[in-house]
Amino acid sequence: MSQSTGTAAPAAGAPRRSGPWKIATAAMIGTSVEWYDFGIYATAAALVFPELFFPEMSRALGTLMSFATLFVGALGRPLGAVLFGHIGDRHGRKKALIWSMTLMGAATVCIGLLPTYSQIGVLAPLLLVLIRMIQSLAVGGEWGGAVLFAVEHAPPRRKAFFGSFPQVGDGVGYFLSTGAFALIALLGHNALAQWAWRVPFLLSAVLVAVGLVIRRSMDESPEFEAARRAEEAAARDGRGKESAPVIAVLRHAWKTWLLATGAFLITVGGYYIVVTFMSSYAVTELGFTDAQAAAAGTAASVVVIVCTPLSALFADRHGLRRVTLIGVLLHLVAAFPMFWLADTRSVAGLWLAMCLPMLASTIAYASLGTLASGWFAPRVRYTGLSMSFQTAGLLGTLAPAATTWLYSSFGNSWVPVAVAFAAMAVVSAVCLLACRPAPEAGASPDASKAGAGAPVPAAAAGTDALPGGPGDATGATRAG
């Protein structure tokens, strides 16, 4: 009997499956929309939402209420992970991703069409919060499903590379959002507040339409199809139906969920510190202009776009866990230098201050989603991966407020902020090392140890468990 390689040769006359490039592109568009929507909402919340939706309050209180809607959105993400995780694990990855993108795009367009306080009174901010919650539910099911879909369709030795495309989408979305608001801001604040702020929200429909066309033409994940066949066989044998995915995760994989959340902490929380706290520190304390801070953030997004696939290719060759751990530990190296560079008060120093920690985050984040997908069994993988990432995201939204409190409480010193940044990296490193693959997830070759392309057992030191490996639910159907 031949060794399974994690891919199946199509039978004669069988329809041709969607290629990994098409699947990865669809995944990237989805997360691009997600981060584009996040970026334009965060920018509008700072620039125009206080006067448009909270005009009866002072500017400071209105801004606080505007930013509070961001946190409301973060509260909805874990719920979205459970909802769309259930759909993805029970009814198919494709169906969950189509519905999440449709709901997300519709909510974003609705924000662009929303009447303001001057038109409908207090109903305006209430509707804003409601639509933001709906949007966040959709976002909660997007990233995990996008990573999973790309990984489960990818060739065995390129899983990290194709699984990194959703992370590339993060950088693309952030780049597009900053660019969109930079362009319309040229019209002046009056035009921005009167009508121009709506344009970036309405343009989201274009990205959503392209993404839906691609996603509707995709084939279902082979790993999901194999797991569904296994469940149907179990039902025929009288073994009954499995419990809901979220119940299964909380009952049998709760430790993995918590450890995976910790592993994601520095890549999510660290991102918020760099993008929010560092930008605010540069403007309010160091005298940089808004445009200079925004330009440094845009440069950081370019680092994400360029370095993510390169880091993933390196991980495919030298081991996902090893490269991810290197990226996590590089946050320790960047914690203090990023503030030293910013304190030079030079534009080049600010760019380096933003790009250095973002490079560390990129190296870790590029293959972490692919690696973490192997920590959960196929039938709960969508739910487990999404719950882990979105729980880390919820904790990450507290990072800007926490670091701002640390900065002010210690005499306007950035030292405790740098220490907190480093501490999150330590937590992520410990959790990453503690995570182990699910028995059903199989193993992926670690090219730094394996020879001639032969798969390595999961028990081998340093190997990475991935979907589609010899021990996966699909293994029985692929061994010939």
Secondary structure as UniProt FT lines:
FT   TURN            12..13
FT   HELIX           20..47
FT   HELIX           49..53
FT   TURN            55..56
FT   HELIX           59..90
FT   HELIX           93..113
FT   HELIX           117..120
FT   TURN            121..122
FT   HELIX           123..140
FT   HELIX           142..153
FT   HELIX           156..158
FT   HELIX           159..163
FT   HELIX           165..184
FT   HELIX           185..187
FT   HELIX           189..191
FT   HELIX           192..196
FT   HELIX           198..216
FT   HELIX           222..236
FT   TURN            237..238
FT   HELIX           245..252
FT   HELIX           254..272
FT   HELIX           273..278
FT   HELIX           279..284
FT   TURN            285..286
FT   HELIX           290..318
FT   HELIX           320..334
FT   TURN            335..336
FT   HELIX           337..342
FT   TURN            343..344
FT   HELIX           347..373
FT   TURN            374..375
FT   HELIX           378..380
FT   HELIX           381..396
FT   TURN            397..398
FT   HELIX           399..409
FT   TURN            410..411
FT   HELIX           415..434
FT   TURN            439..440
FT   TURN            447..449
FT   TURN            452..453
FT   TURN            458..459
FT   TURN            461..462
FT   TURN            467..468
FT   TURN            470..471
FT   TURN            473..474
FT   HELIX           475..478
//
